Amino acid sequence: MNNDVTTGKLTKKDINQAALRYMFMACNTFNYENQQGPAVVFGLEKALRKIYPDDQEYIASLNNHYKYFNTTTWMANLLLGASLAMEEKDGVASLEAVQSFKTGMMGPLAGVGDTLVWVLYPTIMGSIAAYMGLEGNPIGAIIWLCLNIFFLFFRFKLFNIGYTSGLKLVTTLGSKLSVFTEAASIMGLTVVGALIPSVVKINVGLVFKTGKVKLPIQSDILDKIMPALLPALLAFAVYKLIAGKKLSVIQIIFALIALSILLSFCGILTV
């Protein structure tokens, strides 16, 4: 479908414009009263104006979208695209259904979006790209940049999918979202666990001496017990600190930096 072909009152250009406007303002107008509500209105208002030539109907639709809305911004594209399709089809008669649809689906889709977008994607791909960078390979940064450009266009596609078949898609998958989220979480944890020995480096510089015998603690004791034993223990300790919620992530990071400097100065840790 090109920009000159209409599906009802809206063209593909209208749909893409709504997607762009929402993505631009999704977090810029975030507030604690209605969360992403203003961003939704900013994103959809031009498309809604074409759907509702009547001023009163237009205002009613805008007020409806000003209500509380909060989900992962990526997944919101599906919901907002489907919402536009519902209003284009049934007009003001669909406003209650649109609000119920958004309210009912924003939680489950946030679970999927947060897992995939904010946990798995940056953790897996970001760690791989960062590790390549640490090794002096610029391809890591290029891969990260290309992926972000690709996903920018993919978000437009999500909005169009929502407009064409979003209502059917999310309602059909509704009962399977929790299973999908759990499976994605397990995969992410597995990848993160595999990255620990590659990314986290801890080397003990102490050497046990008795008479003419010299026994390096790292290579002859710790590595014999289990390679990457200390990185695994450190990752577990950090996880417990985060789970305990007594220290913030920033506090843990600065504590690790201070501890590393101190142990290195004392000769306990080496590069």
Secondary structure, DSSP 4 states (H G I P E B T S, - for coil): --TT-EETTEEHHHHHHHHHHHHHHTTTT-BTTTBTHHHHHHHHHHHHHHH--SHHHHHHHHHHHTS-B-S-HHHHHHHHHHHHHHHHHHGGGGHHHHHHHHHHHHHHHHHHHIIIIIIIHHHHHHHHHHHHHHTT-THHHHHHHHHHHHHHHHHHHHHHHIIIIIHHHHHHHGGGHHHHHHHHHHHHHHHHHHHHHHH---EE--EEEETTEEEEHIIIIIHHH-TTHHHHHHHHHHHHHHHHTSS-HHHHHHHHHHHHHHHHHTTSEE-
